[in-house]
Amino acid sequence: MLDMTVLFRNITGKDEETVQEEELKRLNRVAYLGNDFLNYYNQNKIYFDKESCDLIEKIFRIFMGSHSTFTFLKQMSLGPSNLTFEQTNKAIKMVREEALPLLKQLENKLRDIIKE
């Protein structure tokens, strides 16, 4: 399984260094955007109701945990292994199964507030 992951990981034809640079740029962009949103939220959370604040903070914790996993694996230069495969899948699963439903709930909550 891991050999297939390594094989298909770079189907772009780019060299390994370019792939690594692009992954690092994506991780840094996610970190920047997350921090940018958190700064906005912290300055404006007085305008959100308590339930929306709770949802935003839960979502942020999930994204932060997932991002930390990816960043740790990248910074430690851990190559493909069962550990990295499992940790990566766990982080992805956490976002898909926990964060996305909360995002939908937050979206619906904010739509209801706007309608009022």
N, C-alpha and C positions, 0 to 999 in steps of 0.2 A: 504493500500500500504506500509506504513512504517513498519507494522508488518512483512510483507513478506520480506522487505529489511533486517530487523534485522535477521529474520530466515535464509535467504539464504546467508547473509554476511559471516557467518562462517560455511561453509559446510565441512571444513577441519577436523573437530573433535578436533581442537586445543583449548586450554583454552583461555579465553578472554585476559589474560595478554600476552600470546605468540602472539596472533593476533595483539595486540596493539604495542608490541615491534617490530614485523616485519614491520608494517605500518610505524612506526617511522624510522626504518632503511632505508626503501625505500625512504621516504621523505628526509632523510639526504643524501642518496646517490645521489638523483636527484640534491639536492642543491650543493653538492661537484662537481659533473660532470658539472653542469651549470657554476659554478664559474671557474672550470678548463678551460672550453671552452672559457669563457669570458676573462680570463687572456691571453690565447693563441691569441684570436682574437685581443685584445687591443694591444698586442705586435707586431702583424703581419698585421694589417689592412691596412697598407701602400701598401701591395702587392695585395690587392683586389681592383677591380674597384668600382666606386661610387655606381652603381646600386646593386652590390653584398653586399656592406656594408649596404645599406639601407634595403635590404631584411633580412640580418642577424640581424640587430638591431630591425626590426619589429617582427621577429620570437622570438627573445630573450624577447622582452617586453610581448608578448602573453604568452610565457612559464612562465615568471616571475610572471605575474598576476595570472595565473592558480595555480602555485606552492604556491604563497602567500595565496590564498584562502584555499587550502588544509592544509597548515601549520597553518593558523589561526584557522581553525576549530579543528585541532588536538590539538594545544596548549591550546585552551580554553576548551578542553575536552567536547565539545558539542556533546551530544548523538544524536541519530536519531530524527529528527523532520522535519517538512515541510521546515523550513529555511535551515537546513544543506542539505537536499535532493535537494532543489532548487539551492543552491549555488554550490554544487558538480556537479550537472548536467550542470549548466551554465559554470563552469570551463572546464568540459570535452568537451562541445559543442564548446567552444571558441577554444580549441586546434584542434579539429577535423575539424571544418568548416573554421577557419581562418589560423591557423598555418600550417596545412598539405598542403594546396594548395601553400602556400608561400615556404615551404620546397621543393616541387616539382619544383616550378619555379626557386628556387636557384640552385637546382641540375642540371636542364637543362642549366641554365646560366653558371655554372662552367664547365659543359661538353663542351659547346660551346667554352669557353675560352681555355680549354685544347686542343681542336681540332685545334685551330689557330696556 
